[in-house]
Amino acid sequence: MSATEPSEAVVNAWVGLMRAQQVALQAIEADLKQAGLPPLGWYDALLELRRAEGGALRPLELQQRLLLAQHNVSRLIDRLEEAGHVHRSPCSSDGRGQMVSITESGRALLDRIWPIYRAAIAAHVGARLDNDTDAATLARLLGQLTARR
């Protein structure tokens, strides 16, 4: 198999990966919406901020962790700030930059979302796999795709 011409199996794997992601994300987003919670992107951004040292990141660092386009991250930060879940402040080491910090409200929202998100993962991913061995195999294979080379 050449690097420029993927085999039919590789193309089928790609299509399956994209469809599986779309189906799972749509189902999880629907569960969050039904529970009256914000979109999954809010959870992801708040989780990255909570994981960050000091609970704060520069917008570019958040963008890199979320793998979203800069304008999408800017709008997401705007919405999170408007809802009171993050706070922007000047960067102490660079007066031109800014830091985005998670607030107590943001931490509380993470705690509210996680039980619904956890149940959605179990229902829309875990329940579709035969067992934890299959889940571990899938995780290993996906890890091969995301490993830096």
C-alpha positions in Angstrom: 0.0 0.0 0.0 1.5 3.3 -1.0 1.2 6.4 1.2 -0.7 8.2 -1.6 -3.3 5.5 -2.3 -5.0 4.1 0.8 -6.4 0.6 0.6 -10.2 0.1 0.6 -9.9 -1.1 4.2 -8.2 2.1 5.3 -10.8 4.2 3.5 -13.5 2.1 5.2 -11.8 2.6 8.6 -11.7 6.4 7.9 -15.4 6.5 7.0 -16.4 4.4 10.0 -14.3 6.6 12.3 -16.0 9.8 11.0 -19.5 8.3 11.2 -18.9 6.9 14.7 -17.7 10.3 15.9 -20.7 12.0 14.4 -23.3 9.6 15.7 -21.8 9.6 19.2 -21.4 13.3 19.4 -24.9 14.0 18.1 -26.4 11.6 20.7 -24.3 13.0 23.6 -25.2 16.6 22.5 -28.9 15.6 22.5 -28.7 14.2 26.0 -27.1 17.3 27.3 -29.7 19.5 25.6 -32.5 17.4 27.0 -31.1 17.9 30.5 -31.1 21.7 29.9 -27.3 21.9 29.8 -25.0 23.8 27.4 -23.2 22.2 24.5 -20.3 19.8 24.9 -17.8 22.5 23.8 -18.5 24.4 27.0 -17.6 21.3 29.1 -14.4 20.7 27.1 -13.2 24.3 27.5 -14.0 24.4 31.2 -12.4 21.1 31.8 -9.2 22.2 30.1 -9.2 25.4 32.2 -9.7 23.4 35.4 -6.9 21.1 34.4 -4.5 23.9 33.7 -2.1 25.1 36.4 -3.8 27.8 38.3 -7.0 27.2 36.4 -6.1 29.6 33.7 -4.8 29.5 30.1 -4.1 32.0 27.4 -6.7 31.9 24.6 -4.1 30.3 22.2 -3.3 27.6 24.7 -7.0 26.8 25.1 -7.4 26.8 21.3 -4.5 24.2 21.0 -6.0 22.0 23.6 -9.5 22.1 22.1 -8.3 21.9 18.4 -10.8 24.5 17.4 -10.3 27.5 15.0 -9.2 30.7 16.7 -12.5 32.5 15.9 -14.5 29.6 17.4 -12.5 29.7 20.6 -12.9 33.5 20.9 -16.7 33.1 20.5 -16.8 30.3 23.0 -14.8 32.3 25.5 -17.2 35.2 25.0 -20.2 33.0 25.7 -18.6 31.4 28.7 -17.7 34.8 30.1 -21.1 36.2 29.5 -22.6 33.3 31.4 -20.1 33.9 34.3 -18.2 30.6 33.9 -14.8 32.2 33.0 -13.0 35.5 33.7 -10.5 37.3 31.5 -7.7 39.2 33.0 -4.4 40.7 31.7 -1.5 38.3 31.5 1.1 39.2 34.2 4.1 38.3 32.0 2.8 40.0 28.8 0.7 43.1 29.1 -0.7 42.7 25.6 -2.0 39.2 26.3 -4.8 37.9 28.4 -5.6 34.9 30.6 -8.9 33.1 30.7 -9.7 31.6 34.2 -12.4 29.2 35.2 -14.7 30.7 37.9 -16.5 28.9 40.7 -19.6 29.0 38.5 -17.6 27.2 35.8 -16.5 24.6 38.2 -20.1 24.0 39.4 -21.2 23.7 35.8 -18.6 21.0 35.1 -19.9 19.1 38.1 -23.5 19.4 36.8 -22.6 18.3 33.3 -20.4 15.3 34.2 -23.1 12.9 35.4 -25.2 13.4 32.2 -22.1 13.2 30.0 -20.8 10.1 31.8 -24.2 8.4 31.3 -24.3 9.4 27.7 -20.8 8.0 27.1 -22.0 4.7 28.7 -25.2 4.6 26.6 -23.8 5.8 23.2 -20.4 4.2 23.3 -20.0 1.6 26.0 -23.3 -0.1 25.4 -22.4 -0.5 21.7 -19.2 -2.4 22.5 -19.4 -6.0 23.7 -17.0 -5.6 26.7 -14.2 -3.7 28.2 -11.7 -5.7 26.1 -13.3 -4.3 23.0 -13.2 -0.8 24.5 -9.5 -1.2 25.3 -8.7 -2.4 21.8 -10.6 0.5 20.3 -8.8 2.9 22.6 -5.4 1.4 21.6 -6.2 1.6 17.9 -7.4 5.2 18.2 -4.2 6.0 20.2 -2.2 4.8 17.2 -3.9 7.5 15.1 -3.3 10.3 17.5 0.2 9.4 18.6 2.8 11.9 17.5 5.3 10.5 15.1 
